[in-house]
Amino acid sequence: MEADERSIYSQSSHIPGRVERLMVNFTGEYIKQGQIIAYIYSPDLVTAQEELFEARKVADTQPQFFNAAKEKLKNWKLSDNQIAQILQSGTVKEELPIHADVSGYVTEKMVNLGDYVNKGKALYQIANLNSVWVLFDIYESDMPWVRKGDEVVFTIPSLPGENFKGRISYIDPVINPMTRVAKARIEIGNAGLRLKPEMFASGTVKAKQPIASEAITIPKSAVMWTGERSVVYIKNTTSNGVNFVLRDVTLGPSLGNGFIVKEGLQEGDEIAVNGTFSIDAAAQLAGKPSMMNPEGGPAMTGHNHGGMKMGDDKGTGGSDHSEMDMGDPGLENKTDHSDMNQRMTATATFKNQLKQVLSAYLELKDALVNDNAAKSN
């Protein structure tokens, strides 16, 4: 949340000189228009007053000199009333007051007692907080949804239980290269000054779909990504039961927790929303088309290292390598990959062990997908 930039004003000194007195001494103080905020001693202004008194002596015969002397003081923003008071007193004033041009709160104090200032030097920055800007971050993925004029409902932690509404009046044309967001601005009245700059706000925008309203939407948990591909699993019911079939889809804009699907699905299609990794793993083991193997085929379970012979199972240690044929001792030990495309035969014990490992992996994966910390331990 920020102060409305159009209501921020730099209060400057209209005369050059030295700051003799400061009537506003701290940031946050409220000042009213016309209030005296400082007194300035100015040698130039002392000289101008002396010229005014001399010109008054010949005002009857040479009124132009008298008028020129008064205009010189007006150029330093002295009012007709101030000039009349100087003429009435008949004495030179060494200190002249600086009056506030606007009302508001001092957001920055730029001068101290005794400082020398030039004409036009800023003394204070003043902000009128009768209206404020509420700024929201829009991420790149949400940019297609947000438009100028959209309504935003937002809350402020320091004002619990209250909802505020406003419409987007401006969206940054450039994305911040560091945060990758653009700012959306809402202008809102601030009666009672309850809203203060630098407050934190969070909101929800009511936006319209950038494409046809009949578009199909699916949860993000249903989608699996493989590089440039996005796939889902379609429910397929046959006489043999229910299974799932892999299908490529083309995704549209993100919906926060979901996606719009441009191509690949039709109304009425049933898809797997949760457990897609389990379905994909089962498809890979069954040699069916899967995320990593779109064409399907037998799953690789290992390869042959030279003349390795898989002996009988001995205990729980799995395969027996005691009969491994290392070949001619005089030859370099090399790995033969010529039979990698052939299915290997494994013992029943090894298969049971593999099944247990796979079952434990799938349970761990499901627990992680569902953010179940207890089951993932």
C-alpha positions, 0 to 999 in steps of 0.5 A, a space after each residue: 500500500 502506498 500514498 497516492 503519488 498525485 497527492 504528494 507535494 514537495 514544500 519548497 522555500 520561495 526565498 534564498 537564505 538561512 533557516 532561522 526557525 523550524 516550526 515543523 520538526 519531525 516526520 509524520 506531523 500534520 500541517 494545514 495549508 497556510 500554516 507557517 512552517 519555517 522562518 528564513 533570514 535572507 540578505 537578498 530579501 533585506 535589500 529588497 525591503 530597503 529598495 521598497 522603502 526608497 521607492 515609496 518615497 518617490 511613489 507619487 512622481 515615479 510610481 513605476 519604481 514603487 510597483 517594480 519594488 513590490 513585484 520583486 517581493 511578489 516573485 519571492 511569493 510574498 502576498 499583498 497582505 505581507 507587503 502591506 504589513 512591511 510598508 505599515 511597519 516601516 522597518 525591515 524584517 530580517 526573518 520572513 515566514 514560509 507558509 505551507 502550500 498544501 495540507 497533509 502529513 510530513 513524510 520526509 524532512 529535508 532541512 535542519 535548523 541553520 541550513 542554507 537554502 536556495 530558492 526552490 529548495 525542498 524543505 519537506 515532502 507532504 502527502 495527503 492520505 485521503 486516498 491511497 494506492 493498493 498495489 498487488 503483484 500479478 505473476 506472469 502465469 496470471 497475466 492473461 486473466 487480469 484486466 483493467 476494471 476487474 474487481 478485487 476483494 482484499 483483506 488487511 491483516 491489521 484490520 481483521 474481519 473486514 473486506 475491502 473492494 476496489 477496481 483495477 485502475 492501472 496495470 504496469 506495462 513492464 514486468 519486474 525482471 527481478 521478481 517476475 511480477 507486474 503491479 496492479 493498482 487500486 485507488 481507494 478512499 481513506 476516510 478516517 485514515 485507517 489505511 496507511 502506506 506500507 500496510 500489507 494486503 492480499 486480494 482475489 480478483 474476479 476475472 473473466 476467462 480469456 477464452 470461450 466459457 465452455 472450455 474444459 478445465 482440469 486440476 493440476 494434479 491430473 497432469 504429468 509433464 514430460 519436457 514439451 509434452 503434457 499428458 493425462 490418463 483417461 478412464 477406459 471401461 471394457 468387458 475386462 474391467 477398468 483401465 487407464 489410457 495415456 493421452 497427450 493434451 495441449 494446455 492453456 492458461 493456468 487457473 491457480 489450482 487447475 489448467 484450461 485444456 485447449 486440445 486433447 479432451 472432450 466433454 464427458 471424458 473421465 480422467 485420473 485426478 490423483 495417483 497419476 504417478 502410480 498409474 504411470 508406474 504400473 503402465 511402465 511395468 506392464 509394458 504399456 504406453 507411459 509417460 517415459 515410454 510413449 510407444 510401450 514395450 517390455 520394461 528393462 529389468 537388467 542386462 547381461 554382463 559377459 557370461 553371467 549365469 544366474 544360479 539357484 537362489 541361495 538364501 535371501 541374498 538373491 542371485 548367486 554370482 559364484 558361477 560368473 564366467 570371467 572369461 580368459 584371464 589374459 583378456 580385459 574384462 569387458 561388459 557385453 551389451 549385445 543381449 540387452 534387448 533380451 528378457 532375463 529370467 529372475 528367481 521367484 525370491 528376487 521377484 518377491 523382493 522387487 515387488 516389495 520394494 516397488 510396493 514400498 516405493 509407490 506408498 512413499 510416492 503417494 504419501 509425498 504427492 498427498 503431502 502426508 508427512 506421517 506416512 512418508 517417514 
